[in-house]
Amino acid sequence: MKMYVLNDTQRFMAATDAELVHRIHLASRSPCDDDATYMREFSERSRLYDRDQIIRHDTPENFIADLMSLGLLRVEGVH
């Protein structure tokens, strides 16, 4: 399991990217019915703030990789 930090404020423990997306989704209090919809809507909202900021939402792995490459998410440590 790894500890992840989102936006330097929220911490999440997860073993897989899919689990991490699910935990982020639950913490967001988003009304989305499922994680796939959450990822798509998160990506669309991000584009409203920065048109050049592309966050793929086709898989949890791509979504997490893009959050990390943009500096929105980081690994804090390995447990």
N, CA, C and O atoms as CSV, one atom per row, in Angstrom:
chain,resi,resn,atom,element,x,y,z
A,1,MET,N,N,0.844,-1.181,0.000
A,1,MET,CA,C,0.000,0.000,0.000
A,1,MET,C,C,0.889,1.243,0.000
A,1,MET,O,O,1.971,1.268,0.586
A,2,LYS,N,N,0.393,2.253,-0.670
A,2,LYS,CA,C,1.097,3.526,-0.710
A,2,LYS,C,C,0.210,4.619,-0.135
A,2,LYS,O,O,-1.017,4.541,-0.176
A,3,MET,N,N,0.862,5.629,0.397
A,3,MET,CA,C,0.164,6.823,0.872
A,3,MET,C,C,0.283,7.878,-0.225
A,3,MET,O,O,1.382,8.199,-0.678
A,4,TYR,N,N,-0.851,8.405,-0.638
A,4,TYR,CA,C,-0.892,9.443,-1.661
A,4,TYR,C,C,-1.400,10.732,-1.044
A,4,TYR,O,O,-2.205,10.712,-0.113
A,5,VAL,N,N,-0.921,11.863,-1.571
A,5,VAL,CA,C,-1.363,13.173,-1.110
A,5,VAL,C,C,-1.924,13.928,-2.316
A,5,VAL,O,O,-1.241,14.105,-3.325
A,6,LEU,N,N,-3.165,14.365,-2.195
A,6,LEU,CA,C,-3.844,15.093,-3.256
A,6,LEU,C,C,-3.889,16.571,-2.892
A,6,LEU,O,O,-4.381,16.939,-1.825
A,7,ASN,N,N,-3.381,17.408,-3.771
A,7,ASN,CA,C,-3.394,18.869,-3.564
A,7,ASN,C,C,-2.794,19.284,-2.226
A,7,ASN,O,O,-3.212,20.286,-1.645
A,8,ASP,N,N,-1.839,18.544,-1.742
A,8,ASP,CA,C,-1.140,18.839,-0.487
A,8,ASP,C,C,-2.057,18.910,0.727
A,8,ASP,O,O,-1.654,19.425,1.769
A,9,THR,N,N,-3.286,18.401,0.613
A,9,THR,CA,C,-4.208,18.489,1.747
A,9,THR,C,C,-4.850,17.167,2.130
A,9,THR,O,O,-5.062,16.913,3.316
A,10,GLN,N,N,-5.160,16.331,1.177
A,10,GLN,CA,C,-5.857,15.082,1.472
A,10,GLN,C,C,-4.918,13.896,1.299
A,10,GLN,O,O,-4.143,13.833,0.345
A,11,ARG,N,N,-5.002,12.950,2.246
A,11,ARG,CA,C,-4.163,11.754,2.192
A,11,ARG,C,C,-5.038,10.521,1.986
A,11,ARG,O,O,-6.119,10.391,2.561
A,12,PHE,N,N,-4.529,9.620,1.143
A,12,PHE,CA,C,-5.256,8.392,0.829
A,12,PHE,C,C,-4.291,7.219,0.814
A,12,PHE,O,O,-3.188,7.319,0.277
A,13,MET,N,N,-4.705,6.118,1.399
A,13,MET,CA,C,-3.956,4.861,1.313
A,13,MET,C,C,-4.647,4.005,0.255
A,13,MET,O,O,-5.869,3.862,0.261
A,14,ALA,N,N,-3.855,3.438,-0.650
A,14,ALA,CA,C,-4.424,2.579,-1.680
A,14,ALA,C,C,-3.364,1.626,-2.214
A,14,ALA,O,O,-2.175,1.940,-2.256
A,15,ALA,N,N,-3.833,0.456,-2.619
A,15,ALA,CA,C,-2.940,-0.551,-3.179
A,15,ALA,C,C,-2.937,-0.514,-4.711
A,15,ALA,O,O,-1.964,-0.919,-5.347
A,16,THR,N,N,-4.035,-0.026,-5.295
A,16,THR,CA,C,-4.144,0.017,-6.750
A,16,THR,C,C,-4.654,1.390,-7.186
A,16,THR,O,O,-5.198,2.147,-6.382
A,17,ASP,N,N,-4.470,1.694,-8.463
A,17,ASP,CA,C,-4.974,2.959,-8.989
A,17,ASP,C,C,-6.498,3.010,-8.921
A,17,ASP,O,O,-7.069,4.058,-8.618
A,18,ALA,N,N,-7.157,1.896,-9.197
A,18,ALA,CA,C,-8.619,1.856,-9.133
A,18,ALA,C,C,-9.109,2.134,-7.710
A,18,ALA,O,O,-10.088,2.855,-7.519
A,19,GLU,N,N,-8.436,1.570,-6.726
A,19,GLU,CA,C,-8.805,1.820,-5.333
A,19,GLU,C,C,-8.575,3.289,-4.975
A,19,GLU,O,O,-9.381,3.890,-4.264
A,20,LEU,N,N,-7.489,3.861,-5.462
A,20,LEU,CA,C,-7.193,5.260,-5.179
A,20,LEU,C,C,-8.253,6.173,-5.799
A,20,LEU,O,O,-8.719,7.107,-5.146
A,21,VAL,N,N,-8.634,5.914,-7.040
A,21,VAL,CA,C,-9.686,6.713,-7.681
A,21,VAL,C,C,-10.972,6.615,-6.867
A,21,VAL,O,O,-11.647,7.622,-6.650
A,22,HIS,N,N,-11.311,5.424,-6.423
A,22,HIS,CA,C,-12.528,5.231,-5.637
A,22,HIS,C,C,-12.470,6.027,-4.332
A,22,HIS,O,O,-13.455,6.658,-3.949
A,23,ARG,N,N,-11.354,5.999,-3.668
A,23,ARG,CA,C,-11.209,6.738,-2.398
A,23,ARG,C,C,-11.278,8.258,-2.629
A,23,ARG,O,O,-11.902,8.979,-1.851
A,24,ILE,N,N,-10.643,8.729,-3.684
A,24,ILE,CA,C,-10.705,10.153,-4.007
A,24,ILE,C,C,-12.141,10.546,-4.336
A,24,ILE,O,O,-12.626,11.592,-3.904
A,25,HIS,N,N,-12.809,9.700,-5.103
A,25,HIS,CA,C,-14.208,9.948,-5.470
A,25,HIS,C,C,-15.076,10.054,-4.219
A,25,HIS,O,O,-15.861,10.994,-4.094
A,26,LEU,N,N,-14.951,9.116,-3.300
A,26,LEU,CA,C,-15.760,9.135,-2.080
A,26,LEU,C,C,-15.476,10.382,-1.244
A,26,LEU,O,O,-16.399,10.978,-0.688
A,27,ALA,N,N,-14.225,10.774,-1.153
A,27,ALA,CA,C,-13.850,11.935,-0.349
A,27,ALA,C,C,-14.337,13.242,-0.970
A,27,ALA,O,O,-14.500,14.241,-0.269
A,28,SER,N,N,-14.564,13.236,-2.256
A,28,SER,CA,C,-14.974,14.456,-2.949
A,28,SER,C,C,-16.442,14.801,-2.717
A,28,SER,O,O,-16.872,15.922,-2.987
A,29,ARG,N,N,-17.192,13.855,-2.225
A,29,ARG,CA,C,-18.640,14.022,-2.023
A,29,ARG,C,C,-19.347,14.349,-3.334
A,29,ARG,O,O,-20.375,15.026,-3.354
A,30,SER,N,N,-18.782,13.861,-4.407
A,30,SER,CA,C,-19.351,14.070,-5.732
A,30,SER,C,C,-20.653,13.289,-5.881
A,30,SER,O,O,-20.775,12.182,-5.356
A,31,PRO,N,N,-21.620,13.853,-6.586
A,31,PRO,CA,C,-22.877,13.133,-6.800
A,31,PRO,C,C,-22.794,12.079,-7.906
A,31,PRO,O,O,-23.794,11.429,-8.211
A,32,CYS,N,N,-21.625,11.903,-8.506
A,32,CYS,CA,C,-21.471,10.919,-9.582
A,32,CYS,C,C,-21.786,9.522,-9.075
A,32,CYS,O,O,-21.464,9.167,-7.941
A,33,ASP,N,N,-22.416,8.744,-9.929
A,33,ASP,CA,C,-22.815,7.390,-9.549
A,33,ASP,C,C,-21.658,6.403,-9.494
A,33,ASP,O,O,-21.691,5.452,-8.714
A,34,ASP,N,N,-20.640,6.621,-10.312
A,34,ASP,CA,C,-19.545,5.655,-10.351
A,34,ASP,C,C,-18.217,6.374,-10.587
A,34,ASP,O,O,-18.179,7.564,-10.898
A,35,ASP,N,N,-17.139,5.625,-10.431
A,35,ASP,CA,C,-15.799,6.201,-10.549
A,35,ASP,C,C,-15.489,6.685,-11.966
A,35,ASP,O,O,-14.799,7.689,-12.141
A,36,ALA,N,N,-15.997,5.971,-12.982
A,36,ALA,CA,C,-15.744,6.369,-14.362
A,36,ALA,C,C,-16.348,7.745,-14.654
A,36,ALA,O,O,-15.720,8.585,-15.299
A,37,THR,N,N,-17.555,7.959,-14.178
A,37,THR,CA,C,-18.205,9.257,-14.361
A,37,THR,C,C,-17.475,10.332,-13.584
A,37,THR,O,O,-17.317,11.452,-14.070
A,38,TYR,N,N,-17.028,10.004,-12.381
A,38,TYR,CA,C,-16.264,10.957,-11.576
A,38,TYR,C,C,-14.996,11.385,-12.306
A,38,TYR,O,O,-14.697,12.577,-12.383
A,39,MET,N,N,-14.248,10.421,-12.841
A,39,MET,CA,C,-13.003,10.752,-13.547
A,39,MET,C,C,-13.283,11.647,-14.748
A,39,MET,O,O,-12.558,12.616,-14.977
A,40,ARG,N,N,-14.320,11.338,-15.517
A,40,ARG,CA,C,-14.663,12.142,-16.689
A,40,ARG,C,C,-15.030,13.566,-16.283
A,40,ARG,O,O,-14.549,14.525,-16.886
A,41,GLU,N,N,-15.878,13.711,-15.266
A,41,GLU,CA,C,-16.296,15.046,-14.843
A,41,GLU,C,C,-15.138,15.835,-14.217
A,41,GLU,O,O,-15.047,17.048,-14.403
A,42,PHE,N,N,-14.260,15.158,-13.480
A,42,PHE,CA,C,-13.073,15.813,-12.922
A,42,PHE,C,C,-12.219,16.362,-14.061
A,42,PHE,O,O,-11.756,17.501,-14.014
A,43,SER,N,N,-12.019,15.535,-15.083
A,43,SER,CA,C,-11.216,15.932,-16.237
A,43,SER,C,C,-11.837,17.140,-16.938
A,43,SER,O,O,-11.133,18.082,-17.301
A,44,GLU,N,N,-13.142,17.109,-17.122
A,44,GLU,CA,C,-13.831,18.221,-17.789
A,44,GLU,C,C,-13.731,19.507,-16.968
A,44,GLU,O,O,-13.517,20.581,-17.531
A,45,ARG,N,N,-13.882,19.412,-15.648
A,45,ARG,CA,C,-13.752,20.596,-14.789
A,45,ARG,C,C,-12.335,21.160,-14.842
A,45,ARG,O,O,-12.154,22.377,-14.847
A,46,SER,N,N,-11.349,20.302,-14.881
A,46,SER,CA,C,-9.954,20.749,-14.943
A,46,SER,C,C,-9.694,21.544,-16.216
A,46,SER,O,O,-8.944,22.520,-16.201
A,47,ARG,N,N,-10.313,21.129,-17.314
A,47,ARG,CA,C,-10.136,21.842,-18.586
A,47,ARG,C,C,-10.768,23.234,-18.539
A,47,ARG,O,O,-10.329,24.129,-19.261
A,48,LEU,N,N,-11.784,23.430,-17.706
A,48,LEU,CA,C,-12.395,24.758,-17.562
A,48,LEU,C,C,-11.409,25.750,-16.960
A,48,LEU,O,O,-11.414,26.930,-17.313
A,49,TYR,N,N,-10.565,25.273,-16.051
A,49,TYR,CA,C,-9.592,26.139,-15.376
A,49,TYR,C,C,-8.324,26.323,-16.182
A,49,TYR,O,O,-7.685,27.373,-16.117
A,50,ASP,N,N,-7.958,25.305,-16.941
A,50,ASP,CA,C,-6.727,25.362,-17.731
A,50,ASP,C,C,-6.932,24.529,-18.989
A,50,ASP,O,O,-6.887,23.300,-18.936
A,51,ARG,N,N,-7.154,25.184,-20.102
A,51,ARG,CA,C,-7.462,24.470,-21.356
A,51,ARG,C,C,-6.342,23.532,-21.790
A,51,ARG,O,O,-6.591,22.556,-22.498
A,52,ASP,N,N,-5.126,23.814,-21.377
A,52,ASP,CA,C,-3.996,22.965,-21.755
A,52,ASP,C,C,-3.840,21.758,-20.842
A,52,ASP,O,O,-3.063,20.848,-21.133
A,53,GLN,N,N,-4.571,21.751,-19.748
A,53,GLN,CA,C,-4.450,20.667,-18.769
A,53,GLN,C,C,-5.348,19.504,-19.182
A,53,GLN,O,O,-6.572,19.574,-19.069
A,54,ILE,N,N,-4.725,18.449,-19.656
A,54,ILE,CA,C,-5.480,17.283,-20.102
A,54,ILE,C,C,-5.279,16.156,-19.096
A,54,ILE,O,O,-4.154,15.742,-18.820
A,55,ILE,N,N,-6.378,15.678,-18.563
A,55,ILE,CA,C,-6.353,14.535,-17.647
A,55,ILE,C,C,-7.169,13.429,-18.306
A,55,ILE,O,O,-8.386,13.531,-18.455
A,56,ARG,N,N,-6.472,12.385,-18.691
A,56,ARG,CA,C,-7.167,11.259,-19.324
A,56,ARG,C,C,-8.059,10.579,-18.292
A,56,ARG,O,O,-7.727,10.512,-17.109
A,57,HIS,N,N,-9.185,10.082,-18.762
A,57,HIS,CA,C,-10.126,9.439,-17.851
A,57,HIS,C,C,-10.605,8.090,-18.378
A,57,HIS,O,O,-11.637,7.577,-17.946
A,58,ASP,N,N,-9.846,7.519,-19.321
A,58,ASP,CA,C,-10.240,6.234,-19.898
A,58,ASP,C,C,-9.958,5.057,-18.977
A,58,ASP,O,O,-10.656,4.044,-19.035
A,59,THR,N,N,-8.937,5.180,-18.122
A,59,THR,CA,C,-8.627,4.126,-17.140
A,59,THR,C,C,-8.171,4.784,-15.845
A,59,THR,O,O,-7.677,5.911,-15.870
A,60,PRO,N,N,-8.327,4.100,-14.711
A,60,PRO,CA,C,-7.793,4.643,-13.463
A,60,PRO,C,C,-6.282,4.878,-13.538
A,60,PRO,O,O,-5.777,5.849,-12.974
A,61,GLU,N,N,-5.566,4.002,-14.226
A,61,GLU,CA,C,-4.114,4.122,-14.333
A,61,GLU,C,C,-3.723,5.425,-15.050
A,61,GLU,O,O,-2.831,6.139,-14.592
A,62,ASN,N,N,-4.387,5.734,-16.167
A,62,ASN,CA,C,-4.092,6.969,-16.895
A,62,ASN,C,C,-4.508,8.197,-16.097
A,62,ASN,O,O,-3.794,9.200,-16.085
A,63,PHE,N,N,-5.646,8.128,-15.439
A,63,PHE,CA,C,-6.139,9.243,-14.625
A,63,PHE,C,C,-5.133,9.580,-13.527
A,63,PHE,O,O,-4.765,10.741,-13.352
A,64,ILE,N,N,-4.691,8.562,-12.791
A,64,ILE,CA,C,-3.731,8.773,-11.698
A,64,ILE,C,C,-2.390,9.249,-12.245
A,64,ILE,O,O,-1.777,10.150,-11.673
A,65,ALA,N,N,-1.929,8.663,-13.336
A,65,ALA,CA,C,-0.652,9.081,-13.935
A,65,ALA,C,C,-0.688,10.555,-14.316
A,65,ALA,O,O,0.292,11.271,-14.110
A,66,ASP,N,N,-1.802,11.012,-14.868
A,66,ASP,CA,C,-1.909,12.416,-15.260
A,66,ASP,C,C,-1.986,13.335,-14.053
A,66,ASP,O,O,-1.382,14.407,-14.063
A,67,LEU,N,N,-2.714,12.941,-13.009
A,67,LEU,CA,C,-2.747,13.750,-11.787
A,67,LEU,C,C,-1.334,13.901,-11.221
A,67,LEU,O,O,-0.952,14.976,-10.759
A,68,MET,N,N,-0.570,12.818,-11.263
A,68,MET,CA,C,0.799,12.865,-10.735
A,68,MET,C,C,1.700,13.725,-11.628
A,68,MET,O,O,2.496,14.514,-11.119
A,69,SER,N,N,1.585,13.583,-12.933
A,69,SER,CA,C,2.452,14.362,-13.829
A,69,SER,C,C,2.150,15.858,-13.760
A,69,SER,O,O,3.023,16.682,-14.031
A,70,LEU,N,N,0.918,16.207,-13.399
A,70,LEU,CA,C,0.539,17.617,-13.255
A,70,LEU,C,C,0.850,18.171,-11.869
A,70,LEU,O,O,0.651,19.357,-11.608
A,71,GLY,N,N,1.339,17.306,-10.982
A,71,GLY,CA,C,1.688,17.748,-9.628
A,71,GLY,C,C,0.499,17.860,-8.690
A,71,GLY,O,O,0.631,18.417,-7.601
A,72,LEU,N,N,-0.644,17.350,-9.081
A,72,LEU,CA,C,-1.834,17.395,-8.243
A,72,LEU,C,C,-1.857,16.270,-7.203
A,72,LEU,O,O,-2.531,16.361,-6.177
A,73,LEU,N,N,-1.105,15.216,-7.499
A,73,LEU,CA,C,-1.068,14.037,-6.634
A,73,LEU,C,C,0.365,13.557,-6.534
A,73,LEU,O,O,1.115,13.587,-7.510
A,74,ARG,N,N,0.739,13.112,-5.339
A,74,ARG,CA,C,2.098,12.586,-5.161
A,74,ARG,C,C,2.070,11.420,-4.183
A,74,ARG,O,O,1.151,11.281,-3.376
A,75,VAL,N,N,3.099,10.588,-4.277
A,75,VAL,CA,C,3.260,9.478,-3.345
A,75,VAL,C,C,4.044,9.998,-2.156
A,75,VAL,O,O,5.101,10.607,-2.319
A,76,GLU,N,N,3.528,9.759,-0.964
A,76,GLU,CA,C,4.208,10.235,0.235
A,76,GLU,C,C,5.184,9.202,0.785
A,76,GLU,O,O,6.256,9.560,1.272
A,77,GLY,N,N,4.829,7.945,0.711
A,77,GLY,CA,C,5.707,6.907,1.230
A,77,GLY,C,C,5.159,5.543,0.889
A,77,GLY,O,O,4.024,5.413,0.432
A,78,VAL,N,N,5.955,4.545,1.107
A,78,VAL,CA,C,5.545,3.169,0.827
A,78,VAL,C,C,5.411,2.438,2.147
A,78,VAL,O,O,6.325,2.469,2.971
A,79,HIS,N,N,4.284,1.783,2.355
A,79,HIS,CA,C,4.032,1.011,3.577
A,79,HIS,C,C,3.842,-0.443,3.246
A,79,HIS,O,O,3.619,-1.256,4.142
